[in-house]
């Protein structure tokens, strides 16, 4: 894989650390800025909604810019938003910085996904996506736990400064590693914006976006509320980051394996990984009181979730091949639609008889819905579109 892919993954690592890190910082933010924890929680919602809305919007606005300029501008804006957030004493200002950061993150990821697909041969998009998404899984393994520790020792503002600092080497890497010139300009030989947006009327593209969103919703439904499941097993609070790291290591493994299979054998990933993921969530709920089983299953579910999810998102890039400047935004929107909806659905289960295990059952239900939709169309989902001529769809 080309070096620029790994430079893009470094930036994704910084951005995903920011997206996930607030879970451990909200009490301190609320106390420092004199708001309730519930009010501070809207910072997470603001970021997720900004990602969903911002991905296609910002990608459309930036489609005339050279990719290197776009990527560099987005990461500088992201770093600046965190620097302002680190010094502000106003909650509305902090809220605004999260919206700006989300828009910058959405734009960066949308362009990066598209750029990643163009840096490799048409039949290796899955491998490229796996490298890019390794930044996400690395954030869950190291970035988020590290941010929580940094926030606990030095305060939540130090974590914001650390994320801003992480953007600097990534920006330098993009400046040095992403080529500038005619080949860097997506305007060269591209379809009209209306034609690219028209791809969203294609049932195959909508199908894989929906499936990617459902699987990602299942992932974040349980990941968001994993802490009370861990403590409910009789483990102390120090085991929470251990469980998160296990989930992250599993997700890294899942993305890596899927990267090897999702281009050539996506059907195998869906047909094997899907049912195993479906079985895993209720099994985790039923064995949640057994600490060893709990930790093993957290690792396994992380691997299966990201293997299946990244494969489906790769199919979005294949199906949107006729939208070269917007395909990354469609994949980003699908990912973050799931990340937004999953925790909301899971939160609604906490007040039921299932209690803290409700999110695990909700994840199982979301995967079941995805598989019920997917299997009648498995040949459509996994068909090779990379070599189809323009106009064949």
Secondary structure, 3 states (H helix, E strand, C coil): CCHHHHHHHHHHHHHHHHHHHHHHCHHHHHHHHCCCHHHHCHHHHHHHHHHHHHHHHHHHHCCCCEHHHHHHHHHHHHHHHHHHHHHCCCHHHHHHHHHHHHHHHHHHHHHHHHHHHHCCCHHHHHHHHHHHHHHHHHHHHHHHHHHHHHHHHHCHHHHHHHHHHHHHHHHHHHHHHCCCCHHHECCCCCCCHHHHHHHHHCHHHHHHHHHHHHHHHHHHHHHHCHHHHHHHCCCCCHHHHHHHHHHHHHHHHHHHHHHHHCCCCHHHHHHHHHHHHHHHHHHHHHCCCCHHHHHHHHHHHHHHHHHHHHHHHHHHHHHCCCCCCCHHHHHHHHHHHHHHHHHHHHHHHCCCCCHHHHHHHHHHHHHHHHHHHHHCCHHHHCCCCCCCCCCCC
